Amino acid sequence: MVLTYGDGDPDTSPAARAAHDAAEAAGLSTYADPVTALEVFTARALKRMGECCGAGCRHCPFPASAQRAAGRPRVRPESAR
């Protein structure tokens, strides 16, 4: 199972979710967002960083409590994980 902040998040398009899942399956740390072409970290790469940075990363794999503690501006409720 891939841990992804973007699962069901309206800010993450289906194309971006597919690109993320393909990058995760290939063991990549980033992928190019299909709309903006910006590089986005995968959940796997973020997890390797050890803790939430609070920057609001799209695929943050850390629990909402850790995201809030790090100062993340928007945290999806725990029940949506």
Kinemage of the C-alpha trace (Angstrom):
@kinemage 1
@onewidth
@group {chain A} dominant
@subgroup {mainchain}
@vectorlist {calphas} color= white
{ca met a 1} P 0.000 0.000 0.000
{ca val a 2} L 1.297 3.436 -0.925
{ca leu a 3} L 0.933 6.095 1.772
{ca thr a 4} L -0.207 9.225 -0.010
{ca tyr a 5} L -1.508 12.500 1.345
{ca gly a 6} L -3.212 13.021 -1.997
{ca asp a 7} L -5.581 10.030 -1.822
{ca gly a 8} L -9.008 11.572 -2.291
{ca asp a 9} L -7.639 15.094 -1.821
{ca pro a 10} L -9.342 17.437 -4.311
{ca asp a 11} L -6.062 19.338 -4.795
{ca thr a 12} L -4.445 16.264 -6.329
{ca ser a 13} L -5.621 15.371 -9.807
{ca pro a 14} L -6.098 11.756 -10.899
{ca ala a 15} L -3.195 12.245 -13.336
{ca ala a 16} L -0.925 13.417 -10.499
{ca arg a 17} L -1.968 10.458 -8.333
{ca ala a 18} L -1.180 8.111 -11.223
{ca ala a 19} L 2.216 9.782 -11.769
{ca his a 20} L 2.973 9.478 -8.044
{ca asp a 21} L 2.003 5.814 -7.943
{ca ala a 22} L 4.149 5.078 -11.017
{ca ala a 23} L 7.131 6.871 -9.445
{ca glu a 24} L 6.627 4.966 -6.177
{ca ala a 25} L 6.466 1.653 -8.052
{ca ala a 26} L 9.699 2.537 -9.860
{ca gly a 27} L 11.418 3.502 -6.593
{ca leu a 28} L 11.834 7.160 -7.607
{ca ser a 29} L 12.051 10.048 -5.137
{ca thr a 30} L 10.226 12.559 -7.329
{ca tyr a 31} L 7.939 12.825 -10.329
{ca ala a 32} L 6.972 15.662 -12.655
{ca asp a 33} L 3.454 16.961 -11.992
{ca pro a 34} L 1.557 16.341 -15.243
{ca val a 35} L -0.071 19.802 -15.170
{ca thr a 36} L 2.681 22.118 -13.903
{ca ala a 37} L 5.783 20.021 -14.737
{ca leu a 38} L 7.114 20.882 -11.249
{ca glu a 39} L 9.004 18.136 -9.409
{ca val a 40} L 7.033 16.634 -6.514
{ca phe a 41} L 8.459 14.392 -3.784
{ca thr a 42} L 6.937 10.932 -3.438
{ca ala a 43} L 5.655 9.697 -0.076
{ca arg a 44} L 8.609 7.291 0.060
{ca ala a 45} L 11.128 10.137 -0.293
{ca leu a 46} L 9.349 12.217 2.352
{ca lys a 47} L 9.268 9.284 4.766
{ca arg a 48} L 13.054 8.877 4.390
{ca met a 49} L 13.456 12.478 5.613
{ca gly a 50} L 12.349 11.217 9.033
{ca glu a 51} L 9.788 13.820 10.065
{ca cys a 52} L 7.254 16.245 8.645
{ca cys a 53} L 8.787 19.574 7.609
{ca gly a 54} L 5.452 21.430 7.752
{ca ala a 55} L 5.767 22.748 4.196
{ca gly a 56} L 2.491 21.203 3.043
{ca cys a 57} L 3.951 18.486 0.823
{ca arg a 58} L 1.327 16.829 -1.377
{ca his a 59} L 2.180 13.253 -0.391
{ca cys a 60} L 3.165 13.774 3.254
{ca pro a 61} L 3.119 10.305 4.860
{ca phe a 62} L 3.160 11.557 8.446
{ca pro a 63} L 0.093 11.582 10.730
{ca ala a 64} L -1.962 14.749 11.112
{ca ser a 65} L -0.620 15.308 14.644
{ca ala a 66} L 2.967 15.406 13.320
{ca gln a 67} L 1.921 17.685 10.461
{ca arg a 68} L 0.231 20.117 12.871
{ca ala a 69} L 3.240 20.053 15.224
{ca ala a 70} L 5.503 20.937 12.289
{ca gly a 71} L 3.262 23.889 11.375
{ca arg a 72} L 1.647 22.503 8.227
{ca pro a 73} L -0.880 25.091 7.001
{ca arg a 74} L -3.588 22.565 6.027
{ca val a 75} L -4.017 19.105 7.499
{ca arg a 76} L -6.546 16.561 6.273
{ca pro a 77} L -8.514 14.939 9.119
{ca glu a 78} L -7.182 11.635 10.474
{ca ser a 79} L -10.387 9.853 9.429
{ca ala a 80} L -9.644 10.571 5.748
{ca arg a 81} L -6.282 8.756 5.827
